Amino acid sequence: MPDNYLIQIVAAESTPEKDAAFEKWYTEKHVPMLFGFPGVKKASRYRLQGESKGSSRYLTFYEFESAADLEAFPKSRAYLNAIADFEKMKDKVAFTMRWTGVYELIRSWQR
């Protein structure tokens, strides 16, 4: 694993009525569109278990191997196309972005 391994986390919500549409769109269209940028090495999605006040129901982790890839990502055709599609679909799938942030790996442990 590179020393400068980075993740971008996106915390999102949907409504219970539109969860299935949100999941289908995010899994089958949004993430594959973002994989059009070769600097995105891995994407992982998580759903909150139980209830936790102030927590987002969904987290997506996009993994990058370099700061250069992460910097180029928002300027890439893949990203711009995915954002245009997001703008078109966000109301249909009740997508609300709660927050996003970029984190650099400090240390990793493995059993």
Secondary structure as GFF3:
##gff-version 3
##sequence-region A 1 111
A	DSSP	beta_strand	6	13	.	.	.	ID=ss1
A	DSSP	three_ten_helix	16	18	.	.	.	ID=ss2
A	DSSP	alpha_helix	19	25	.	.	.	ID=ss3
A	DSSP	pi_helix	26	30	.	.	.	ID=ss4
A	DSSP	alpha_helix	31	34	.	.	.	ID=ss5
A	DSSP	beta_strand	42	47	.	.	.	ID=ss6
A	DSSP	beta_strand	58	64	.	.	.	ID=ss7
A	DSSP	alpha_helix	67	72	.	.	.	ID=ss8
A	DSSP	three_ten_helix	73	75	.	.	.	ID=ss9
A	DSSP	alpha_helix	77	89	.	.	.	ID=ss10
A	DSSP	beta_strand	96	104	.	.	.	ID=ss11
###
